[in-house]
Each structure stands twice: as structure tokens, then as C-alpha cells.
């Protein structure tokens, strides 16, 4: 088990909100492709609906209907237990009523060998983060305006 953990890549999560009834399913085949190519490993995939009255209901994959009819059964059983009640409470607080949220926890398999080499060399992760695309676009716009 320790050897397997030593080879583990960084674990990330995403929470994606779909307001109204706008989940098309377009991204699901791309997610499957990432798994099939060995780039990521899905640890958890779950969905919640926040009703107009503010109550939150977990959704099973069979309850989800995508506008393009994508079969979500390929994701059945993707549950590691990493997402706990505190996580769900935090997610509930940020969702708009009338929306559905997808929660994805995944290992970046592609980065496993690199992360393992860093650990063997005595490296410790002390900070991590993401730059949202919107922030990148704003920075590029600001740089272009400055010239």
C-alpha cells in the first residue's frame, strides 16, 4: 500500500454548478477520455440539486438527465468516501437555488511519477492553487491595455 501511495499523483477536486436545467452532458465523454488515456483516476463523482426552497438533495446518476441523453452509468461506483458532510455543507452554501452541482474528486495520474520523484528528493508541497481562466483573461487584457 505504501508503494502505491508513493506513486500517487496530486488529488484535486472540482465543484461545477449548472444553473437551471442546463446540464448537457457534453463534458462526460471528455471525462471518460481522460480516464481512458490514464491522465486521471476518478475517486468521487456525485451530484446535488438545490431546490428553490434551499433544500439540497443528493442525486443518483440514474436520476440525472442530460439534454444529449449521455449514459452516465459508466460513472457508477465512483465513490471513495473523501467527500464528507462538512464538504457537502460548504458546497450547499455556495449553490444557487434551482441548480445542480457536480462534485468530482480525481487523482492526476499523469503527475504521479513527477510527484514521487519530488518526494524521494525530500521535497514537500507547501502551497498549491489554481488560476481561474477568468483571472488569466483579465490579466492578459490588462497587459494588452498597458501597451
C-alpha positions, 0 to 999 in steps of 0.5 A, a space after each residue: 500500500 505504501 508503494 502505491 501511495 508513493 506513486 500517487 499523483 496530486 488529488 484535486 477536486 472540482 465543484 461545477 454548478 449548472 444553473 437551471 436545467 442546463 446540464 448537457 452532458 457534453 463534458 462526460 465523454 471528455 471525462 471518460 477520455 481522460 480516464 481512458 488515456 490514464 491522465 486521471 483516476 476518478 475517486 468521487 463523482 456525485 451530484 446535488 440539486 438545490 431546490 428553490 426552497 434551499 433544500 439540497 438533495 443528493 442525486 443518483 446518476 440514474 436520476 440525472 438527465 442530460 439534454 444529449 441523453 449521455 449514459 452516465 452509468 459508466 460513472 457508477 461506483 465512483 465513490 471513495 468516501 473523501 467527500 464528507 458532510 462538512 464538504 457537502 455543507 460548504 458546497 450547499 452554501 455556495 449553490 444557487 437555488 434551482 441548480 445542480 452541482 457536480 462534485 468530482 474528486 480525481 487523482 492526476 495520474 499523469 503527475 504521479 511519477 513527477 510527484 514521487 520523484 519530488 518526494 524521494 528528493 525530500 521535497 514537500 508541497 507547501 502551497 498549491 492553487 489554481 488560476 481561474 481562466 477568468 483571472 488569466 483573461 483579465 490579466 492578459 487584457 490588462 497587459 494588452 491595455 498597458 501597451 
